[in-house]
């Protein structure tokens, strides 16, 4: 355990002073890494898609997401003087550390947003300290955003935030740009509080920590100027909260799903924005608990390096799961969750008792996001079952982050090291197929998908002449997977269960009576049983650092080989988190297997839009 991790994990996170202190504990280790002119923050040597001078500017700006609410709520930190010096030099065209002229779709457009946020919340601390020349430089550098397009997704809010900031400090602003962008963002709204990240885009954590976070900031900051839109954003957030609360467990963890997971505790930034915008649909004590438990959970994980810097990764440093845009400074986007620090000392948030999660349903169908959330309250296990999507994108590990059959707060998910073999592919919660050359394909996008209660259907084509229809019967601790594979080529097939940490107490049980295998350790149990079409069950040992929760894992897997034709493949998959002995989890438990088979037969004899027949 490194010192910084230990110090932060000991913070009880109960009061405003505790939250201010943990922010100090996060930002103070940054001080030696500022450049001579203070406008860049070099936190590592790993590369990203942008030039290093851009990623160093990114690191600088992302710290402000925590510093701004700290100052707005009456706190302070000597680092702010460094920030002001960095802004002074970074926006000075004559300084060697000038942040430069931006281009279309530039990463620096993203990083400008926090300055609009600062103008709105702390004009006396970020605008008033500069002389007239410095103010002009800052305005001219930021105003470049009004001459350059952003990507047609959550990025459109960046124009909005910068121009709100301009307006709040009495500077010329582009109202037409704001209105155009906000109208376009409305095109991304789906239903039930959900957005897609652009037309046809995914619905992931960018919905809470981008669309709703910025929308709630707008609703608080622009309530007098635009009351109608402010009210609309609040109402959408209220509806969304009913679904999003289902992603959180009682221990503070949340379901990992989608891209940008390196932003870690930004998961709870939505709840922080709900508090700041004074949306009272959820009791304040529940919101407080959601935020603080999530922070406590994160600060128990080894996410800091030895000198106290946040690392790229999820529960441990891991560059393999990162996106191309993740630079060493990117993880500080998580500081958005510190927005409650902007609240005054006498705000009820600081004086209300922290409350646990309310009683939540065991099943939550979230069709706009293509998900069904199942909750097993007694084990604090949450799994998001996924029907898959009709579109894809070019981001890293899209199949692993958006197309697996299940995502779990207890077992996480894995990303591939390569497509060669089951060990490098780490195909947990996926059906992987190969033409016999050990190169595997998985679901990348669907031709068709739908959700009917706890049954998720998809039709997908890993090759032009291979069509697979998949039905997932969602549930915990068991769920059922049914595949009809129509193929014109011979294929090797592998069906992966949940990935389980490979620990010293690992025990493996092969099922003697049927094709099945289970693995158990103190972290829990993961197993899979072949009910039709599979020949072999074995434990796959994926390469290290492929899973986002555990650096070493095993994946219970079913295998078979099929000839050209039509084949049915049916399995029952089991996952239950730790704290129990292996005897409780053996797959030869007759009552568990019987229940699985009854459920399977119930589905098979019931037609689902005429697609599933008894076999």
N, C-alpha and C positions, 0 to 999 in steps of 0.2 A: 504494500500500500504506500503510495507516495504521500508526502506530507500535506500537499494542498488538498488532495482527495479526502484525507483524514480530517483535516480542519473543517472543511465545508460540510462533510457528512455529520459532524457533531453539532452543527447549527440547528436548533430546534424548529426554526421557521414558524414562529407563532405570532410575532408582533411586527410592527412596521420597522422597528429598530433591527430586528433579526433579518428582515428582507434587505434593508439598507446594508447591513453588515455582509450578507452573502454576496451582494453585488460588489462591494468593496473587495471581498476575497477573490472574486472573479476578475476584476479589472486591474487591481494593483500589480499582479505579475506581468502585466503588459508593458509597464513603464520602461524597462530596459530595451524594448524592441522597437521603439519609435525611432524614426530616422532623425538625422541631425536637424532638419527643418521641421520636424514633428508632424509632417503631413502624410507620412506613410508608415505602415505597420507591417514589418516583415517577421512573420511568425513561423516560417518553415521554408523548406526548399522543394517541397513537392510541387509539381506543375498543375496548371489548370488550363482551360481553353483560352484564357485571356493572357495578355502579356504581363509579366511580373509587376510592372509599375502600376497596372490597372488593379491587379489582385491586392497589391499593398495599399492602394487607395480604398479598395473594398474593405479590407481589414480595419482601416481607420474609421470608415463611416459606420460600420456595424456596431462598434462600441457605443456609438451615440444612441442606439435604441435603448440602452440601459441608462446612460448618463442623463438624457433629457428628462424622463419622468422623475429620476432622483432629484434633480434640481427643481423641477416644477412643484414637487411636494415639500420643498423646504430643506432637502438634504444638500450635501455638498461633498466634493472630493477634489483634492489638489490636482488630480489628473485633468480637470476641466481647463486649467490654464494651458496645459499641453495641447488639448484639443483646440482651443482658440488659436494658439500659435500655428497649429497645423492648418487650420482653415485659412488663416491670414496668408500663409505661404502657398498653400495648395491652390488658391484662387488668384494668385498674383502672377500675371503672365511673364513678369521679369524675373521670377524666382526659379532657381534650378529645379525645385520640386513642384512646379506648376502642374496641376492635374490635366491640363491640356484641352485642346479642342476635341469635342466628342463627334462621333459619327452616328449614322442610323443604327438602331438596335444595339447600341453600345452598353456594356455592363455598367458604365458610369452613370447612365440614365437611371438604372435601378438604385444606385447608391445615393442619388440626389434626393430621393424621397424623404429620407430622415431629416434633411435640412428643412423641408417644408413643415414637417412634424415639429421640429424645434422652433421655427419661427412662430408657430401657432401656440405652443405651450410655454416657451421661455424666451420671448423676444428681448426681455431685459438682460438675459445672459448670453445670447448669441448674436444679437443685432446691435444693441446699444454700445457694447464695448469697443466697436470698431470706429475708426475715423471715416471721413467721407470717401476717401480714396479706397479704403478697404471695403467699405460697404458697396461701392460701385463694382469693385472686382468680384465680390461674392455674388452680387445680383447678376452680373453679366455672365459669370460662369454657369450659374444655375439656369439662367434664362435660355441657355442653349437647348434645353429640353423641349422648348416650344417650337423649335425648328427641326426637330428630328423625330421620326416615328419610333414607337416602341412595338414590340411584338404584340400580336392581336390576342392577348390572354390577360392574366392578372396584371401584367406590366402596365396596362392602360391606367391603372390607379396611380402610377408614379407621376404622370403629368398632373393629375388631380391634386395630389398632396403638395407638390411644389407650388402650384398656383394658389392653393388655399393659404399656404405660408406667405406667399407674396401679398395676398389680400389682407391678411391679418396684421402685417407690418406696414401697410399703406403703400406698397409698391405696385407698379403696373403689372397686371396679370392677364392671362389669356382666357377669358370667360368662354369663348367659343370652343377652345380646345377642351376645357373642362366639360362643357355640356355634350360635346361630341363623344368624348370618351365615356361619360356616364351612360349615355344612351346606348353605346355599343356594349358596355358591360351588362346592361339589361338584356341584351340578346343572348348572353351566356347563362342567364337564369333559367333553370329547368322547372322544378316544382318542389314543394315540401321543404323549402329552405336551401335547396342544393343549387350550386352552379357547376358548370363544366369549365375547365381551364381553356377557354376558347371554344369555338364551334367544333363539336365532335370530340372535344378533349376529355381527359379523365376527370373524375371527381375524387379528390384525395385530400391530403392535409392542406393543400392550397385553398380549399374552400374555407376552413376555419381560420388559418393563420394568415391568409391573404385577403380573399374577397370579403369575408365578414369582418375581419380585423380592421381593414381600411374603411369598410362601409360604416362600422360603428364609430370609428374616429370621426368620419364625416358627419354622422348623425349628432355627435356631441359638439363638434366645432362649428357646424353650419346650421344649427337648429333655427336660428333667427333668420338667416338668409335663404334657407331652402327647407322649410319645415315639412313640406310634402314628401320630398325624397328622404329626408332624415327619418321620418316616421316609417316609410316603406322599408328602409334598411333595418330598423329595429324590429319590425314585424317579421321580416324574413329570418332574422337571427333568432327570434323566439321560436319559430317553427323548426329551424335547423337544430336548435339546442335539444329538442326532444329526441332527435336521432343521434346526435353527436355524443350525448352523455352515455349512450350505450357502448361507446368505444373505450370507456374507462373502467378499470377494475377498482376494487375497494382498497388495494394496496398502493394505488397511485399510478400504476402502469397503464399503458394504453396499447391498443392494437397497432403494430407496425405494418404499414401498407403504403405503397407508392414510393415516389421519389422524394429527394431532399430530406431524408430521415436524419442526415447529419445535423439538422437544425434542432434535434432532440427536444428540449423542453419548450420549444415554440409550440409543441402540441397543445399546451394549455393557454396559449396567448389569446385564443378566442374567449375563454372564460374571463381573462383579465380585461378584455375590451368590453364584455358585457357589464362588468362592474363599473368601468370608467364611464360608459355611456348611460349608466343608471337604468338598465333594462331589468325590470324586477319580476320577470316571468318565473325565475328560479329563485328560491330563498337565498338571501345573501350568505348565510352560513354554509349552504351547499356549494355555492360558487367558491367561497373561501377554501373549503375543503378540497374541491377539485384542483385548485391552483396549487395549494401548499403541499398536498399529498403527492402530486405529480413532481413538484420540485424535490421533495424529500426522496422520492424513488430514484430520480435521476442522480442525486448527489450521493447515493449509495453505490453507483456504478463507477468503474474506473475510467472516467471519460477525460480526465486531466492528465497531462504529461508530468514528468518529474519536477518541472519548474512552474507548474500551475497553469499551463495554457490548455484551453479546450482543444481537443484533437478531432480530426476527421474520423467519422465512424458512427456507430450507434452505441451499444453498451460497452464497447471497448474500442481502442484505436484500430481502424480498419479501412485502408484505402481501397480495398477490392470492391466494396459495396458502394463507393462514392460515384457521383456524377462527374461528367467532364468539367462542369462549372464549379466544382468544389475546390476552393483554394484554402490555404491554412487559416485564413481569417473568416471564411464562410460560416463556421459554426456559431459565431457570435450573433447571428440573426436570431438565435434563441433568446436574446435579451429583450425581445419584444414582450415577453411574458412579464417583465417587471413594470408594466404600465401602471399597476395599482399604486406604485410609489408616488405617482403624481397626485394622489388623493391627499387632502389635508389630514392633519393629525386627528381631528375630531370627526372624521368620516365614520359612519357606522361600520364600514368594512373592518376597521381595525379593532372594533370593540364588540362585534358580534361573535358568538361562539362558533367555532368550526364544526360543521355537521357532516355526518357520513353520507354516502350515496343514498338516495331514496330507494325504495323498493322498485326494482326494474323488471320488466318482463323477460322471460327466458328466451323469447324469440322476437326479433325486430326486423321486419322486412323494409329495406331501404332501397327501393327500386331505382330511384334516380342515380344512385351510385353503383348499381348492379350488385348489391351486397345483401346478404341476410346475416344478421348478427345473432349468434347464440351465446347464452350466458349460463354457466354452471356455477351458481352462487356459492355452493358449499366448498368448491375448490378455487374460487376466484378466477376461473378460466373463461376467457372471452375469445371467440373465434369468429372472424368475418369470412363467410362463405361467398364465393365470387362466381357470377355467371359469365364473366368476361365481357369484352367490348367489341364493337363493330369497327373500331379504328385503332390505329397504333401511332407511335411517334419514334423519333430517332434518339431518345434519351437512353442512357446506359441501363442495361438489364431490364428492359421494358417487360419482357415475358415474365421474368421472375418477380417484378414489383407490381404487376397489374394483371397477370393471367393465371396465377396459381389457383387451385381450387379452394384453398383455405389459408388464412393468415391468423396467427395466434399470439396473444400477449404472453403466453407461457413458452411456446416453442419457436416463435419468430418465423422467419423464413430464410431461405438460402439463395445465394446468387452463384452463378457458375464461374469457375476459373477458365473453362473453355467448353466447347461442345464435344470434346473427346472423352468418351467413356462415362460411366455413371459416377465415378469418384470425382472427376473434375467438373461434371455437370451439376452435381448436388441437387438432384431433381426431387426435392421434398414436395409433397402435395401437388404433384404433376404426373401426367401420363407422357412418358418420353418414348420416342419411336426412332428406330434406326433401320437402314437397309442392309444391315449385316456388316457394315464397315466401321462400327463403333462410333459413328458420328450421329448424334441424336438431335431430333427436332421435337419441339413442344408447342403448345398453343401460344400463338402470338396475337391473333385476333380472330373474331368470329364472323361467320356468314349470317348467323342468326342467334339470338339469345332471348330468354324470357325468364321470369320468376313467377311461380305460383305457390304462395305461402312458403313452406320450407323446402320446396323442390326448385332447383335451379337447372335450367336447360340451356345447352349451347350446341351449335353445329359449326364445326371448324374443319379446315383442310390443311394439314401439314405439307401435303403435296397436292398437285392438281388432280391426281387420280386416287387420292385417299381422302375419304370423307368420314368424319367421326361425329357421332351424336353422343352427347354426354348429359347424364342426369345426376345431379348431386342431391342427395336427401340429407339436408342439414340437421345436425343435432350434436349433443355432447352427453357423454364422452365418445359415443359412437356416431359415425356418419357413414352413409352408403354412397358408393360411386358405381354408376352403370354406364358402360360405353358400348355403342354399336359401331364397329369399325368396318367400313366397306372399302376394300383396298384392291388395287390392280397390281400390287407388287408384294413380294414377301417382306415381312417386317419382324424385327425383334422389338419387343414391347416391355417396358418397365413402369410399374405404378408405385410411386413413392408415398409413404406415410409422413407423419410429422418428424422433423429432425429433433433428436434428443441429445443433450450434452453427453459427450463421451468422458465419463468420470471414472475414478478408480474403483468405485463400487458397482460398476456396470454389470448387470446380469442379463443373459440372453436365454430365451426360452423358445425352442422350436416346437411347433404344434405337430404331434405325432399322428393325429387323426385327420388332419386337413392341411391344406397349403396355407401356412400362417407362421408368423414370427413376432415376438415382442421383445423389447429392450426396456430395462428398468434401472434406475439409479435414484439417488436422493432427489434429483430434479424432477422426477416423474416417470411415467411410462408411455411408450409409444409402440403401437402394434398394428398389424394389418393381416387380414384373413382373405384368402381367395375363395369366393363363393361360386364362381364359374369362370372358366377359360384360362386360368393361370396354372402353371406347372411347377414353379419353384418359388420359394420364399427365402430371402437371404438378407443379411444385414450389410448395407453399403456403408463404407467408411469414407465420407467425402474428404477432399483436401481441406487443410486447415484454413480457417478464416473465411469460409464461404457462408456461414450462418451469421446473421446480424446480432444474435444474442449470445451465442456460445462459440468460442474459437475452434473447438473440436467437437464433432457431432457424429452420430450414426443415424442412418435412415432405414427403417424396415421397408423392404421393397419386394414386390411380386414381379415375376418375370415369366414370359412365354414367347414363343415364336409362332407366327401365323402365316399361312399361305394366302395367295390371292383369293378373295371371296368376302363373305360377310361373317363377322364374328361378334359374339357377345362376351364382354369382359366385365365381371361384377366383383366388387370387393367391399369389405367392411373395414373401416379405419378407426382406430382407437387412439385417444390422447387424453391424458390426465396429468396435471402437474403434481409436483413432489409432495413429500411429507408422509408417504405411505410405503409399506413394505411391498416387495415384488409379488408376494403371494396374492395380494389383493388385485393384481393387474394381469394375471396370467390369462392368455387367450383361450385356455381350455376350460374356462369357467362356463358350465353348461347353461346357466340361466342367462348370462350375457349373450352367448352365441345364439340361444333360442330367440331372445328378443330381437337380435339383429336380423335373423332369418324371417321372423314374422313381419318385421317392418319392410324387409326387402320384397317379400311376396305381396304385401299389401300394395306396394308401388307397382310391381310388375303386372298385377292383374287389373290395375286401374289405368285407363288410358289417359295420357297427358297430351291434349290437343291431337289425339290420334297418332301419337308418335311412339309411345311405349306399349309393347304388347307382352303378354305373358310368354315366357320362354322356359 
